[in-house]
Structure formats: C-alpha cells, structure tokens
Amino acid sequence: MSKKGSSRFMPFIIAISVVIGILIGTFYTKHYTGNRLGIINGSSNKLNALLRIIDDQYVDSVDMGDLVEKAMPQILGELDPHSTYIPAQNLEEVVSELEGSFSGIGIQFTIQNDTIHINSVVSGGPSEKIGLMAGDRIVTVDDSIFVGKELTNERAMKKLKGPKGSHVKLGIKRASEKDLLSFDITRGDIPQNTVDAAYMMDDDFGYIQISKFGRTTHVELLNALAQLRHKGTKGLIIDLRGNTGGYMEAATRMVNEFLPQGKLIVYAQGRKYKRMDEYFANGTGSCQDLPVVVLIDEGSASASEIFSGAIQDNDRGIIVGRRSFGKGLVQQPVDFSDGSAIRLTIARYYTPAGRCIQRPYENGKDRNYEMDLYNRYTHGEFFSKDSIKMDESQRFSTSLGRPVYGGGGIMPDIFVPQDTTGITSYASEVLSKGLSVQFAFQYTDNNREKMKNYDTEESLLKYLRQQGVIEQFIRYADSKGVKRRNILIQKSYKLLERSVYGNIIYNMLGKEAYIKFINEFDPTVKRALDVLKKGEAFPKAPETIEQPSETAKDEGEKKRTAQTYSATEENAERCNA
C-alpha cells in the first residue's frame, strides 16, 4: 500500500484503536479491580461510583431512585440551613404558594370530626359557580367515601386540587337538606392573595398586611395603595410580621415605591460572586413622600428583611416591633428532569449600609441555629430590648448617621415586647389545644343563618356580645377536659373574647375583617399608629432622635405561658383547595 493510501486510512485506524482500548480497560476495571474503580478520580465522582457499585453488586435488590431521594436531603443538610431538596411531588405546592394562583375547586376548609367542612368559597371560583356554600360538608369524592380518621389536610388538598379543566365529583351534606347533594366541579385557576388586609385605620392613616412576597404581590400592593390613596391616607403601616419572605424581585419592586431615585435597596455577595444583584430605586415610586412605618417580628424573614433593611438604612421610615428572623441567603433554583429541584445557596444579602442579614450558622446540623427562636424566648428577647446585646464590631450607619447593627436580622427602631396581657395557665391551655377555633367553627356552623344579616365586624361583634358566647365557650372547654377556673377566666376574659370572637368573625366575614378586629387590641399596631399621628415616621439625625422607652419586665406566669400561646390555634388549620 502506498504512503498516500496508508495516510488516508490512518484516522480510522486510530479511532478503532481508541474504542478497543476503552472496551478492554472497562472490562478489566469491572472484573479485575474489585470496588476500587481506578478510572474514577475525585470525591465528586465517588457518589456516582458508589451508586453504580450498589446497583451492580449489592446482595439484595435496591430501589435506586428511592435511595437517591433519601440521600439528596442528607447531602444538602451538610451545607447551610437553607439549601434544600424539594421532591417532585412537593414542588408544585411550594411554587404555587408564591406564584399567585393554583388550580383547584376554590374553597377554604378545615377538618373537624374526621370530615371536611367548607369554611368559605372563593368569590367567582368554580365552587361558588355551581352552588357550594360555607357550612357544607364533603362526604364523598368521585363516588368514594372521603371521611374518617385517616383524612388529613395533605390528602384532602391532593384530592381536591388538580389540573385546570379536570373534573371532580363531590357528595355534599348540607344542614338544610335531608339527602346527599351531588356536584360535578370543573377545576380552575384560584387566586392566592398575598395582601391579606388593606384598610383605613382612621380618617388619616392606612394599614396593609402582607403575608408573603409572591409573583403578584407588587401588583396587589399597587391596588391597595391606590384604594387607600383614594380614601385620603396621609401615612401608612406596612405589616410584615410573620412574613417568611418569597421572591426577592417582589421585595425590591415594592420598596422601590417608597424610595427616591438612586437609593440602594440591596446587594448580594458570594464566593463566586464578589458583588452581584445590586438593586437601586429608579425614581418611579408612587409613595416616595408618604410617611411609612414597617412592623416586623421574629417571624419576618428573607424578603421581609430586605424590605425593612432598605427602609431603615435609607432613613425612609421607622421600623417597629421585634428583631427579625435573620435569613439572608440567596437561593438559586436548580430543576431536575424528574420534576424535583434543589434550592442552593450561592450568596448572602446585604442591606444598603452593608449589614449582612443572615445570622451566624455552622454548616451541617447546627442545633443552636434550629433552636434560635426558642433560645431568644428563654433569654428574654421577646420581652425586653435590654436582653439583646449588640456586637459593636457589627455597627453600621444609616444615611443620616444613625447606628444600626449587623450580625443577623433587622433590629427595629422602636422595640415592642410580645403582648402577654391576659395570659394565664387557663387561657394557655384552651388556646394551645385549639379549642377556641373548634368552638368558633361549631358556633358558626350552628348559627350561620342568624349571623348572615351582619356584614361588618362591628355589627357582628355587637350581636355576639348579646348571645353569651364566651360563657358557652367556657362550658365547651369544660366538656373537652379544661376545668373551669373562675379567677383565671376573669383575668383572661378579654383575651378569650378576642380569640373566640375573632375566629367567628373570620368564619363569617373573612381574613381582612378578622385582622381589622385583632388589630384594635394589638400594642405593636397601636405604637405604629402613634408614631404616624405624632409625625415621627421620618427618622432624624442621631443628635435629635428620640430614644424609645424600655418596657416589658418579666411577669411570672405570663412569661412562662407566653410561648405556649404564641403557638396557638394551629390545631385546626385552614387550607385552600
């Protein structure tokens, strides 16, 4: 063969030789080198190697998919506290909470006595259109009995939610009807509002409560602001207590409504990102001159802290309440082909003054981090600002030179302790067992027709006060094993009224009416309103700023039982479907 012909075939000869070499190497690796798998190097490849070895050689058959599902959370658990794995079956629920809508039948329900009770129907939703009513009980789903001790909120939501346009058949027991009613419902898009309340507290000042930062929250805020502006609001309370966060974009758009052009809102830094995601106000905000007070507490986290930190560091408003949670890690979503996903921390958020929002943690299982809120409580932080020792090495300054501190969370300008008014061992027991929620539901169910005539919380409250409802509740609690204790009941009477009346108002008139009623007794809301009325919502330079007074001494039994009360009324969770 000529040199020219030989060179023409040379690439093919080389390629065939490489393939044969790989096959021989793989054969010898698999059959003669045991479990060492010498061609695999590096720690990252050990996981793949381990899974292949188990699949190929383990003594028993193994569900490899299940093994991986169990391993993913364990691996991420060795990182920071907020890098998480979301299984495919949970991802839709996690995302829908922030997307502003989900597909379902449009009801709010609770499970009482092993049966789904409809608390309310969504206005304009599928259930309202075909005639479902508050007070109805769901007995069958798709011709199968759907009651009993195995019924859970998760199982009910999985059965009632579903793809838009799909059908579900419900068997309904209605108090006014002898026979079971049958309804065929076509599922549709159900809005999930994140602005829970927006109303005028008096002739001059408005109030907005935001439960989370979702896809539609900015639009909802604009609508709420427009309504309050139309009613003549001269100042605003933004309530972010218990708001665990959500989309950062929603937070930056919302705080932009309050800041002048060019003001820094937030930025992030990480190992791979020296300084990223700098957000500045663009000057288009609709409320740049409106006095604002922001409410936070230990349940305010992430996007809530971005919002609060931007307002505080730019001296745009006053923060009232208690120190926020301290969650300032940037999670990047990574989706897998099977529908599961991870949320991987890639950076930390910093306020305009340079404060790191994230509180300290150790990688892996950090018990102190997990127990932080409990430790704050036992240390007295919920009751006295003096119990919080600020780290001087984490001292920063606002645009006016006011001192603020990093090291985790946002410290309010005005501290308001946890309200322990009326807390006794009796109140703590009945509330922690969820008895006020259960009683309120039964009372509503039995008296719904009578109460339909009262369309405001004021008129309904006046009616309830005439019916001896609290005495009925005390007898109900006694029947559930909480013995009557008259002296303690007298001390807790107003607290019991707020809980029982509030839940009945919620059942009949909805969440905003409930919030409006509860706020009338809320010391944090009262303090914020006082700030607005006195014209103190715009911070002053350090030499003239008024120092908030220190309050809240430990109060014996009140302090011992306050934690139990703070976890109140979780036993009868209201769910949407």
FIPA-487804 format. One record per residue (C-alpha): x negated, y, z; residue number from 1. Coordinates in Angstrom, 1 decimal. Example, Ala and Ser with C-alpha at 12.3 -4.5 7.8 and 13.67 -1.06 7.14 Angstrom:
2
REC        u        v        w   num
REC    -12.3     -4.5      7.8     1
REC    -13.7     -1.1      7.1     2
% end
This chain:
577
REC        u        v        w   num
REC      0.0      0.0      0.0     1
REC     -1.3      3.4     -0.9     2
REC     -2.1      6.0      1.8     3
REC      0.7      8.1      0.4     4
REC      3.3      5.3      0.8     5
REC      1.9      4.5      4.2     6
REC      2.3      8.1      5.5     7
REC      5.9      8.1      4.2     8
REC      6.9      5.2      6.5     9
REC      4.8      6.3      9.5    10
REC      7.7      8.3     11.2    11
REC     10.0      5.3     11.1    12
REC      7.3      3.0     12.4    13
REC      6.6      5.4     15.4    14
REC     10.3      5.7     16.2    15
REC     10.9      2.0     16.2    16
REC      7.8      1.5     18.4    17
REC      9.1      4.0     20.9    18
REC     12.5      2.3     21.1    19
REC     11.0     -1.1     21.5    20
REC      8.7      0.3     24.3    21
REC     11.7      1.8     26.2    22
REC     13.6     -1.5     26.0    23
REC     10.6     -3.5     27.2    24
REC     10.0     -1.0     30.0    25
REC     13.6     -1.1     31.1    26
REC     13.7     -4.9     31.1    27
REC     10.5     -5.2     33.2    28
REC     11.7     -2.4     35.6    29
REC     15.1     -4.1     36.2    30
REC     13.8     -7.7     36.5    31
REC     10.3     -7.4     38.0    32
REC     10.0     -4.3     40.1    33
REC     12.9     -5.1     42.5    34
REC     14.6     -2.0     44.0    35
REC     11.7      0.4     43.5    36
REC     12.8      1.7     40.1    37
REC      9.4      3.1     39.4    38
REC     10.5      5.2     36.4    39
REC     12.8      7.3     38.7    40
REC     10.9     10.0     40.5    41
REC     12.1     12.8     42.8    42
REC     14.6     13.0     45.6    43
REC     17.4     14.2     43.4    44
REC     17.2     11.0     41.4    45
REC     17.3      8.8     44.4    46
REC     21.1      9.3     44.7    47
REC     21.7      8.1     41.2    48
REC     19.3      5.2     41.7    49
REC     20.9      4.2     45.0    50
REC     24.4      4.1     43.4    51
REC     23.1      2.0     40.5    52
REC     21.4     -0.4     42.8    53
REC     24.6     -0.8     44.9    54
REC     26.7     -1.3     41.8    55
REC     24.3     -3.8     40.3    56
REC     23.1     -5.8     43.3    57
REC     25.2     -5.3     46.5    58
REC     26.6     -8.5     48.0    59
REC     30.2     -7.5     47.7    60
REC     32.1     -5.6     45.0    61
REC     32.3     -1.9     45.8    62
REC     34.7      0.8     44.6    63
REC     32.0      3.2     43.4    64
REC     34.5      6.0     42.9    65
REC     35.6      5.8     46.5    66
REC     32.0      5.7     47.7    67
REC     31.2      8.9     45.8    68
REC     34.3     10.6     47.1    69
REC     33.2      9.9     50.7    70
REC     29.6     10.9     50.0    71
REC     30.3     14.3     48.5    72
REC     31.6     16.0     51.7    73
REC     28.8     14.4     53.7    74
REC     26.1     15.9     51.4    75
REC     27.7     19.4     51.3    76
REC     28.2     19.1     55.1    77
REC     24.4     19.2     55.5    78
REC     24.4     22.7     54.0    79
REC     26.2     25.9     55.2    80
REC     29.6     25.7     56.9    81
REC     31.5     26.9     53.8    82
REC     30.1     24.8     50.9    83
REC     32.9     22.3     50.4    84
REC     34.1     19.5     48.2    85
REC     37.7     19.5     47.0    86
REC     39.2     16.2     45.8    87
REC     41.2     16.3     42.6    88
REC     44.5     15.6     44.5    89
REC     43.9     18.7     46.6    90
REC     42.5     21.2     44.1    91
REC     45.9     22.3     42.6    92
REC     47.2     23.1     46.1    93
REC     44.0     25.0     47.0    94
REC     44.1     27.1     43.8    95
REC     47.9     27.7     43.8    96
REC     47.7     29.4     47.2    97
REC     45.7     32.2     45.6    98
REC     47.0     32.2     42.0    99
REC     50.2     33.9     43.0   100
REC     52.6     31.1     41.9   101
REC     53.2     27.4     41.8   102
REC     55.7     25.1     40.1   103
REC     58.5     23.7     42.3   104
REC     62.1     24.0     43.2   105
REC     62.0     27.3     45.1   106
REC     62.8     26.6     48.8   107
REC     61.2     27.1     52.2   108
REC     61.8     24.2     54.5   109
REC     60.9     22.7     57.9   110
REC     61.2     19.1     59.0   111
REC     63.5     18.7     62.0   112
REC     64.6     15.4     63.4   113
REC     62.9     13.5     60.6   114
REC     64.9     15.4     58.0   115
REC     64.0     18.2     55.6   116
REC     66.0     21.3     56.5   117
REC     66.2     24.2     53.9   118
REC     65.4     27.5     55.7   119
REC     65.8     29.7     52.7   120
REC     65.9     29.6     48.9   121
REC     63.8     31.8     46.7   122
REC     65.8     34.5     45.0   123
REC     66.2     33.8     41.3   124
REC     64.5     30.4     41.7   125
REC     65.7     27.0     40.5   126
REC     67.4     26.0     43.7   127
REC     69.4     29.2     44.0   128
REC     70.5     28.9     40.4   129
REC     72.0     25.5     40.9   130
REC     73.6     26.3     44.3   131
REC     71.3     25.1     47.1   132
REC     71.8     27.0     50.3   133
REC     70.0     27.8     53.5   134
REC     71.1     25.2     56.1   135
REC     71.3     22.3     53.5   136
REC     69.5     19.0     54.4   137
REC     67.7     17.0     51.8   138
REC     68.6     13.3     52.4   139
REC     67.6     11.6     49.1   140
REC     65.1     12.4     46.4   141
REC     65.6     10.7     42.9   142
REC     68.2      8.4     44.5   143
REC     65.9      7.1     47.2   144
REC     66.3      7.8     50.9   145
REC     63.9     10.6     51.9   146
REC     64.2     10.8     55.7   147
REC     62.5      9.1     58.7   148
REC     59.5      9.2     60.9   149
REC     57.1      8.8     58.1   150
REC     58.2     12.1     56.5   151
REC     55.5     14.8     56.6   152
REC     55.1     18.2     55.1   153
REC     52.5     17.0     52.7   154
REC     54.7     14.1     51.5   155
REC     57.7     16.4     51.1   156
REC     55.7     19.0     49.1   157
REC     54.2     16.4     46.9   158
REC     57.6     15.1     46.1   159
REC     59.4     18.4     45.6   160
REC     56.7     20.2     43.7   161
REC     55.8     19.2     40.1   162
REC     55.1     20.4     36.6   163
REC     57.2     23.2     35.2   164
REC     60.2     21.8     33.3   165
REC     60.2     18.5     35.1   166
REC     63.3     17.3     36.9   167
REC     64.1     16.1     40.4   168
REC     67.4     14.9     41.7   169
REC     68.3     15.8     45.3   170
REC     71.0     14.4     47.6   171
REC     72.2     17.2     49.9   172
REC     74.1     17.0     53.2   173
REC     75.9     20.3     53.8   174
REC     77.7     21.0     57.0   175
REC     80.9     22.2     55.3   176
REC     81.2     19.2     53.0   177
REC     82.1     15.6     54.0   178
REC     80.4     13.8     51.1   179
REC     76.8     14.0     50.0   180
REC     76.2     16.6     47.2   181
REC     74.0     15.8     44.2   182
REC     71.9     18.4     42.5   183
REC     69.6     17.9     39.4   184
REC     66.9     20.7     39.6   185
REC     64.5     21.7     36.8   186
REC     61.3     22.9     38.4   187
REC     60.0     26.3     37.6   188
REC     57.3     28.9     38.5   189
REC     57.7     30.0     42.1   190
REC     56.0     33.3     43.1   191
REC     53.9     33.3     46.2   192
REC     53.7     36.8     47.5   193
REC     50.6     37.8     49.5   194
REC     52.0     41.2     50.7   195
REC     54.3     39.9     53.4   196
REC     55.7     43.3     54.5   197
REC     55.7     46.9     53.3   198
REC     58.0     49.4     55.1   199
REC     58.1     52.8     56.8   200
REC     57.4     52.6     60.5   201
REC     58.9     56.1     61.0   202
REC     59.6     59.1     58.8   203
REC     55.8     59.7     58.2   204
REC     53.8     56.5     58.2   205
REC     53.9     53.3     56.3   206
REC     52.8     49.7     57.1   207
REC     51.6     47.0     54.8   208
REC     50.7     43.4     55.9   209
REC     48.6     41.3     53.5   210
REC     48.3     37.6     54.2   211
REC     45.6     36.7     51.7   212
REC     43.7     38.1     48.7   213
REC     45.2     36.3     45.7   214
REC     45.4     36.8     42.0   215
REC     48.4     39.1     42.2   216
REC     47.6     40.9     45.5   217
REC     46.3     44.1     43.9   218
REC     49.5     44.4     41.8   219
REC     51.6     43.7     44.9   220
REC     49.7     46.4     46.8   221
REC     50.3     48.9     44.0   222
REC     54.0     48.2     44.1   223
REC     54.1     48.5     47.9   224
REC     52.1     51.8     47.7   225
REC     54.5     53.2     45.1   226
REC     57.5     52.4     47.3   227
REC     56.0     53.9     50.4   228
REC     54.8     57.0     48.5   229
REC     58.4     57.4     47.2   230
REC     59.6     57.3     50.7   231
REC     57.1     60.1     51.7   232
REC     54.4     58.3     53.6   233
REC     51.7     60.5     54.9   234
REC     49.4     57.8     56.2   235
REC     49.1     54.0     56.0   236
REC     48.4     51.0     58.2   237
REC     46.8     48.0     56.4   238
REC     47.2     44.9     58.5   239
REC     44.6     42.2     57.7   240
REC     44.9     40.3     61.0   241
REC     44.8     36.6     60.3   242
REC     43.9     37.2     56.6   243
REC     41.3     34.5     55.8   244
REC     40.3     36.0     52.5   245
REC     40.6     34.8     49.0   246
REC     39.3     36.4     45.7   247
REC     36.6     39.0     46.1   248
REC     37.8     40.7     43.0   249
REC     41.2     41.3     44.6   250
REC     39.5     42.9     47.6   251
REC     37.3     45.2     45.5   252
REC     40.2     46.4     43.4   253
REC     42.3     47.1     46.4   254
REC     39.6     49.0     48.4   255
REC     39.0     51.0     45.1   256
REC     42.4     52.5     45.6   257
REC     41.1     54.3     48.7   258
REC     37.5     55.3     47.9   259
REC     36.1     58.3     45.9   260
REC     34.2     57.6     42.7   261
REC     30.7     56.2     43.1   262
REC     31.1     54.8     46.6   263
REC     29.6     51.4     47.1   264
REC     32.1     48.7     48.0   265
REC     30.0     45.5     48.5   266
REC     27.0     43.7     47.1   267
REC     25.5     40.2     47.4   268
REC     22.0     38.7     47.6   269
REC     20.8     35.1     47.5   270
REC     17.7     33.0     46.8   271
REC     18.3     33.1     43.1   272
REC     20.0     36.5     43.1   273
REC     17.9     39.3     44.6   274
REC     20.8     41.8     44.3   275
REC     24.0     40.9     42.4   276
REC     27.6     41.8     42.1   277
REC     27.3     45.4     43.1   278
REC     30.8     47.0     43.1   279
REC     31.3     50.7     43.1   280
REC     34.6     52.7     43.3   281
REC     35.5     54.1     39.8   282
REC     37.5     57.1     41.0   283
REC     40.9     55.9     39.7   284
REC     42.2     55.0     43.2   285
REC     45.8     56.2     43.9   286
REC     45.2     56.8     47.7   287
REC     41.8     58.5     47.9   288
REC     43.1     61.2     50.3   289
REC     45.7     59.2     52.2   290
REC     44.8     58.6     55.9   291
REC     44.4     54.8     56.5   292
REC     44.0     52.6     59.5   293
REC     42.9     48.9     59.0   294
REC     43.9     46.2     61.5   295
REC     41.6     43.2     61.9   296
REC     41.0     40.4     64.4   297
REC     39.1     37.2     64.8   298
REC     41.2     35.6     62.1   299
REC     40.2     38.2     59.5   300
REC     37.5     36.7     57.2   301
REC     35.7     36.9     53.9   302
REC     37.6     39.3     51.5   303
REC     39.2     40.9     54.6   304
REC     35.8     41.8     55.9   305
REC     34.7     43.2     52.5   306
REC     37.7     45.5     52.5   307
REC     37.2     46.5     56.2   308
REC     33.4     47.0     55.8   309
REC     33.8     49.2     52.8   310
REC     36.4     51.4     54.6   311
REC     34.2     51.6     57.7   312
REC     30.8     52.1     56.1   313
REC     32.1     54.8     53.8   314
REC     33.9     56.6     56.7   315
REC     37.1     56.4     54.8   316
REC     39.3     55.2     57.7   317
REC     39.5     53.7     61.2   318
REC     39.3     50.0     62.0   319
REC     41.4     48.9     64.9   320
REC     41.6     45.5     66.6   321
REC     39.0     42.9     67.5   322
REC     35.8     41.6     65.9   323
REC     36.4     39.8     62.6   324
REC     35.5     36.2     61.9   325
REC     32.1     36.7     60.2   326
REC     32.4     34.8     56.9   327
REC     30.3     36.5     54.3   328
REC     29.0     33.7     52.0   329
REC     29.5     33.8     48.2   330
REC     31.0     30.5     46.9   331
REC     30.6     29.6     43.2   332
REC     33.2     27.1     42.0   333
REC     32.0     24.1     40.1   334
REC     34.6     21.9     38.5   335
REC     34.2     18.2     37.6   336
REC     35.8     16.3     34.7   337
REC     37.9     14.2     37.1   338
REC     39.7     17.3     38.4   339
REC     37.7     17.6     41.6   340
REC     35.5     20.6     42.4   341
REC     32.9     22.0     44.8   342
REC     32.6     25.5     46.2   343
REC     28.8     26.0     46.5   344
REC     27.3     28.9     48.5   345
REC     24.9     30.9     46.3   346
REC     24.6     34.3     48.1   347
REC     25.6     36.4     51.1   348
REC     27.8     39.5     51.1   349
REC     26.6     42.8     52.4   350
REC     28.6     45.9     53.3   351
REC     27.6     49.3     51.8   352
REC     25.5     50.1     54.9   353
REC     23.5     46.9     54.4   354
REC     25.2     44.8     57.1   355
REC     25.3     41.0     56.5   356
REC     28.9     40.0     57.1   357
REC     28.1     36.3     57.7   358
REC     27.5     35.3     61.3   359
REC     24.4     33.1     62.0   360
REC     24.6     29.3     61.5   361
REC     22.4     26.3     61.2   362
REC     22.5     24.0     58.2   363
REC     24.4     20.8     58.8   364
REC     26.7     20.1     61.7   365
REC     26.5     23.3     63.8   366
REC     28.7     22.8     66.8   367
REC     28.2     26.3     68.0   368
REC     29.5     27.7     64.7   369
REC     32.5     25.4     64.7   370
REC     33.3     26.4     68.3   371
REC     32.7     30.1     67.8   372
REC     36.2     31.3     68.4   373
REC     36.6     29.2     71.4   374
REC     33.3     30.5     72.8   375
REC     34.4     34.1     72.1   376
REC     37.5     33.4     74.1   377
REC     35.8     31.8     77.1   378
REC     33.2     34.6     77.1   379
REC     36.0     37.2     77.4   380
REC     35.6     38.8     74.0   381
REC     39.3     38.7     73.2   382
REC     40.0     40.7     76.4   383
REC     37.1     43.2     76.8   384
REC     34.8     45.0     74.4   385
REC     32.1     45.1     77.2   386
REC     31.6     41.3     76.7   387
REC     30.3     41.9     73.2   388
REC     26.5     42.5     73.3   389
REC     25.4     44.2     70.1   390
REC     22.0     43.4     68.6   391
REC     20.1     46.7     68.3   392
REC     17.9     45.1     65.6   393
REC     21.1     44.9     63.5   394
REC     22.0     48.5     63.9   395
REC     23.0     50.4     60.7   396
REC     24.6     53.7     59.9   397
REC     27.7     54.8     58.0   398
REC     27.7     57.6     55.5   399
REC     28.3     60.1     58.4   400
REC     25.6     58.5     60.5   401
REC     28.0     56.6     62.8   402
REC     26.3     53.4     64.3   403
REC     27.6     50.1     63.1   404
REC     26.2     46.6     63.7   405
REC     25.4     43.6     61.6   406
REC     24.9     40.0     62.8   407
REC     28.3     38.7     61.8   408
REC     31.8     40.1     61.4   409
REC     33.1     43.7     61.4   410
REC     33.4     45.4     64.8   411
REC     36.4     47.7     65.0   412
REC     36.0     51.4     65.8   413
REC     38.8     51.0     68.3   414
REC     39.0     47.8     70.3   415
REC     42.4     46.5     71.3   416
REC     42.4     43.4     73.6   417
REC     44.6     40.3     73.0   418
REC     48.1     41.0     74.4   419
REC     48.7     38.9     77.4   420
REC     51.9     40.7     78.6   421
REC     54.4     38.2     79.9   422
REC     52.2     35.2     79.7   423
REC     52.9     32.6     82.4   424
REC     52.5     28.9     82.6   425
REC     56.2     28.5     81.8   426
REC     56.0     30.7     78.7   427
REC     52.8     29.0     77.6   428
REC     54.4     25.5     77.8   429
REC     57.6     26.3     76.0   430
REC     55.8     28.2     73.2   431
REC     52.9     25.8     72.7   432
REC     55.4     22.9     72.3   433
REC     57.2     24.9     69.6   434
REC     60.5     24.9     71.5   435
REC     61.4     28.4     70.5   436
REC     61.0     27.6     66.8   437
REC     63.1     24.4     67.2   438
REC     65.8     26.1     69.2   439
REC     65.9     29.1     66.8   440
REC     66.4     26.7     63.9   441
REC     69.2     24.8     65.6   442
REC     70.9     28.1     66.7   443
REC     70.6     29.5     63.2   444
REC     72.0     26.2     61.7   445
REC     75.0     26.2     64.0   446
REC     75.8     29.9     63.7   447
REC     74.8     30.8     60.2   448
REC     78.3     31.7     59.1   449
REC     78.7     34.1     62.0   450
REC     75.4     35.8     61.5   451
REC     75.8     36.3     57.8   452
REC     77.5     39.6     58.4   453
REC     74.4     41.2     60.0   454
REC     72.0     42.2     57.2   455
REC     69.4     44.2     59.2   456
REC     67.2     43.2     62.1   457
REC     68.8     45.9     64.3   458
REC     72.3     44.7     63.8   459
REC     71.4     41.1     64.1   460
REC     69.4     41.8     67.3   461
REC     72.4     43.6     68.8   462
REC     74.6     40.6     68.1   463
REC     72.1     38.1     69.6   464
REC     71.8     40.1     72.8   465
REC     75.5     39.8     73.3   466
REC     75.5     36.0     73.0   467
REC     73.3     35.0     75.9   468
REC     70.9     33.4     73.6   469
REC     67.9     33.4     76.0   470
REC     69.9     31.5     78.7   471
REC     70.8     28.9     76.0   472
REC     67.2     28.6     75.1   473
REC     66.2     28.1     78.8   474
REC     68.7     25.3     79.1   475
REC     67.5     23.8     75.8   476
REC     63.9     23.9     77.1   477
REC     65.0     22.2     80.3   478
REC     66.6     19.4     78.2   479
REC     63.2     18.9     76.5   480
REC     61.3     18.4     79.7   481
REC     60.3     22.0     80.6   482
REC     61.9     22.6     84.0   483
REC     63.5     25.9     84.8   484
REC     61.3     28.3     86.9   485
REC     63.2     31.5     87.5   486
REC     60.4     33.7     88.8   487
REC     58.1     32.8     85.9   488
REC     61.0     33.2     83.5   489
REC     61.7     36.7     84.8   490
REC     58.1     37.6     84.3   491
REC     58.1     36.2     80.7   492
REC     61.6     37.3     79.8   493
REC     60.6     39.9     77.2   494
REC     58.1     37.5     75.6   495
REC     60.7     34.8     75.4   496
REC     63.1     37.3     73.8   497
REC     60.5     38.3     71.2   498
REC     59.8     34.7     70.2   499
REC     63.4     33.4     70.1   500
REC     65.0     36.5     68.6   501
REC     62.1     36.8     66.2   502
REC     62.5     33.3     64.8   503
REC     66.2     33.7     64.4   504
REC     65.6     36.9     62.5   505
REC     63.0     35.1     60.3   506
REC     65.5     32.3     59.5   507
REC     68.3     34.7     58.6   508
REC     66.6     37.8     57.1   509
REC     63.1     36.6     56.1   510
REC     59.5     37.3     56.9   511
REC     59.4     41.1     56.5   512
REC     62.3     41.6     58.9   513
REC     60.5     39.3     61.3   514
REC     57.3     41.3     61.0   515
REC     59.1     44.5     61.5   516
REC     60.7     43.2     64.7   517
REC     57.5     41.8     66.1   518
REC     55.5     45.0     65.4   519
REC     57.8     47.0     67.6   520
REC     56.0     45.3     70.6   521
REC     52.5     45.0     69.1   522
REC     49.9     47.0     71.0   523
REC     47.5     47.0     68.1   524
REC     50.1     48.4     65.7   525
REC     51.1     51.0     68.3   526
REC     47.5     52.1     68.7   527
REC     47.1     52.4     65.0   528
REC     50.2     54.4     64.7   529
REC     49.0     56.7     67.5   530
REC     45.7     57.3     65.5   531
REC     47.8     58.4     62.5   532
REC     50.0     60.6     64.5   533
REC     47.1     62.4     66.1   534
REC     45.4     62.9     62.8   535
REC     42.4     60.8     63.8   536
REC     42.3     58.4     60.8   537
REC     39.3     60.2     59.2   538
REC     36.1     59.4     61.1   539
REC     34.0     62.2     62.5   540
REC     30.2     62.6     62.8   541
REC     28.6     61.0     65.9   542
REC     28.3     64.1     67.9   543
REC     32.0     64.8     67.8   544
REC     33.5     61.4     67.5   545
REC     35.9     60.3     70.3   546
REC     34.8     57.2     72.1   547
REC     37.6     54.6     72.5   548
REC     38.5     53.9     76.1   549
REC     37.7     50.5     77.6   550
REC     40.6     48.4     78.7   551
REC     41.7     44.8     79.4   552
REC     40.5     43.3     82.6   553
REC     40.7     39.5     83.1   554
REC     44.2     38.8     84.5   555
REC     44.0     35.4     86.3   556
REC     46.7     33.2     84.9   557
REC     47.3     35.4     81.8   558
REC     43.7     34.8     80.6   559
REC     43.9     31.1     81.4   560
REC     47.0     30.6     79.4   561
REC     46.5     33.1     76.6   562
REC     44.6     30.7     74.4   563
REC     47.5     28.2     74.5   564
REC     49.8     31.0     73.5   565
REC     47.6     32.1     70.6   566
REC     48.2     28.7     69.0   567
REC     51.9     28.9     69.5   568
REC     54.7     27.8     67.2   569
REC     52.6     25.6     64.9   570
REC     54.7     22.5     65.6   571
REC     57.4     23.4     63.1   572
REC     55.5     24.7     60.1   573
REC     57.5     26.4     57.4   574
REC     56.5     25.1     54.0   575
REC     57.2     26.1     50.4   576
REC     58.2     23.8     47.6   577
% end
